[in-house]
């Protein structure tokens, strides 16, 4: 597990270390330091994020170091939806970086898995207040996958010849916003308030009051985006966990 210097206490890192993972610290701003720690590594799986929503600049040093260290395969921090250029600056950064990975000469696997199910609350399902905000019509479909299954899919791609230099598309489940809401209502035992706001992107772009935040605009972009087709689920050895398990956990956490 590669972590940024300086060394800091982190419960998740400690848990992984207790299970046998080796935690290695590197200065991401020092190329030589990164190259050093990556020597002898077969695959780099990037799960980097960026507080400035720039997933190109945050990953570029890691890719350059991986190439210099003769890493065999690079899996970029995609783990989301398939987008066209010009949809949003965050997704444009991802697309630009994917192009760099493809041009790098390293093997690559780019994984699309939709929204993390653990982020359903962030996308508009407010468990605490029993309120759902829809950024699209209630019949709009949304691919979602649990974090644990994203991990399983990622590991299995390393054993699949067809995942070499390929885009892999998976989903734990594909339901409409209304169907997700129904599951939240059933598990919470409550009828929820529903608010539809399909004009967020329009108000954001044209600075119309109430002007949405950058984050709200991104949520609306994500929900309204066309869902990818031609899933590769059948190439994997396991059945994704039921979304109800994750929703039950979200409901308990909010209690």
N, C-alpha and C positions, 0 to 999 in steps of 0.2 A: 504494500500500500504506500504510494508516494504522497507525501504531505509537504506543504510549504514550510520553510523555515520562517521565523524562529520556532523552535519546539514549543508547543503549548499543550496543556492538558485537554484531552478530548475523550469523552465517555465512549463514543462509538469506536474510536481508534483503539482504546484499551480493551474493549470487548472483542474486537477482531484479533488483537494480539493474543488475548487469552485463548483464542481458538486456533492459534498457530500461525497467524499472518505475521509477516515481518514488516514493521513500519519503518520506512526510509524517508529521511528529511532532505529536501533540496531547496536551493535558492532559485526560484523560477526566473529571476532576472540575470542569473549567471549561467551562460550557455555551458561552460566547462563543467560546472557543478551538475547540471542536468545530464550531460553526456556521460559523465562519470557514473552516476547512479543507474543509468539505463543500459550500460554495457552488459552484455550477456542476457538481456531481456528479449524474449521472443515476440511478445505482443504488448502493446500499450493500449489500455482502455481508458480513454479520457472521459472523466465525469466532471470536468471543470465547468464552473459557471462564472459569471462576471457581474459585479454590482452595477456596472455601467451598461449592461446588456450588450456587450461587445464580445461575442463568442469567437470572433476571428482573432483579435489581438491577444485574447487570453490563452488561446491554444497554439498559436503560431510558434512560440519558442519551444514548446513540447514536441511539435512535429519536426522542427529543424534539428533538435537534439536527438530525436529518435532515429532520424535518417543518418546522422553522423555516427551514432552508436551502433549502426547496422541492425536495428530492430527489424523483425520480419514483417509484422503486420501492425497497422494503426486503426483503431476503432474510435472515431471522433465522438464528441459529446453531442450527439443528435438526440436519440431517444425521445422523439416527439412525432410531429406530423410532417407530411410531405407538402411543401409550399412551392408556389411559383415566385419568380423574382419580382420584387416591387410590392409585395403584399405588406411587409412590415420590416423595419430596420433590424429587429432581432433575428428574424428568419433570413433576411438577406445576408447577415453576417455568417449564419450557419451554412447557407448555400455557398457563399464565397470560400469558406474554409473547406467545405467538402471538395470543391474544385481543386484546392491546393493539395489536399490529401491524394486525390486521384492523379495529379500531375507529379507527385513526389517520387514515384517509382516504387514506393513501399506497397505491399499488399494492403488491402483495406476491406472493411465490412462496415456499411452504414445501415443502422438499425432504426426503423420507424416502428413505434409501438403505441402511438396515440398519446392520450393524457395519462399520467400516473393516477391510478384510482385513488390513491391517498390524497390527491389534490382536488377531489370533487368539491370539497368545501370551498377551496379557493376559487373555483370556477363558477360559483353561484349557489351552491347548496349549503345554506347557513343552518346547521343543525341546531345550534343553541337557540336561535330565534324562530325556528320552524318556518323558514322563508326561502323560497327558490327564486333566483333572478335568472331569467332566460334572455340570452343575447341573440337568440334566433327563435324561429317558430318551434313550438313544443315537439313537433314531429321530426326535428333535425336530429340525424344520427350522429353518434360520437363514439369513436374507438377509444377504449380505455384498457389499461393493463396494470396489474399490481406491481409494485417495486420488486417483490421477490421473484415474480415470473419474468420481469425484464432481466434480472440477473441470470435466471436459468436459460432464457433464450440466448443471451449473450455468450454464455459458456458453451452452449451446444453449437453455436455458429463456428466455433474453433475446430469442431470435429466434422463439419460439413464441407465437402469439396465445392459445392455450389455457392457457398457463402464467400469464397475467395474472390476479391474484386467485384463485389456485388452489393446491391441494395436489398435488404431483407425487411419484409413488411409483416408485422404480427399484431394481434389484438387479443387481449384477454376476453373481451366481450364488446359487442357493438349494439348499443341500445339508443333509443331516442331520448331526448331530455325528459319527456313525459314518463318514459319507462324507468329512468333513473329515479325520478321524483316518486313514482309509485313504490319503489323499493325503499326509499327513505321513509315514506309515510307508513308503510307496513312495519318496518323495523322499529321506528320510533313510536308507533302507536298513536300518531297524531295526524290531523289534517293540516297541510301546510298552506301558507299564503304564497301566491305566485305573482311575480311582477315581470312583465315583458318589457325589455328595452332594446329594440333592434336598431335604434338610431345613434348608438354610441360612436361608431366610427365616423358617421356623417358630422356629428356635433364636434368631435375631436378635430377633424380635418378643417372644419369651417369656423372653429372657435365660437360655437353657439352655446349660450347658457342653457342649462348648467354644463360647463365644459368638463368632460370626463378627464380623469387622470391618465397618464401614460400607461399605467398598469391596467386600468379598465379598458382602454383601447386595445391592448394586447389580448386581454381575455376575450373580447368580442371578436377579434381577428381569428383567434384560435377556434372558437365555437362555430363561427360562420364559414370557416375554410372548408373546401370540399374534402371529403374523407377519401383516403387512398383506397385503391381497389387491389384485387389480385393478392390476397393474403397468402403468406407462406406457412401458416400454422401447421399444415399437414406434413411438413418436412421435419417436425420436431417430435420428440418421443413422449411428451407429457401433455396432460390436459390442464389448461389454465385454472387457477383457483377461482371459485365463484365470487362474483363481485359483491354478493351479499356478505361475505366474510369481512371484506374491507369496510363496507358500510356499517356493519354491526360494531366494528372497532371505532369508527368515526363517531357513531352515536354514543357509545360508552365514554369516549374521551370528552364529549361535550356535556355529559351529564353532571 
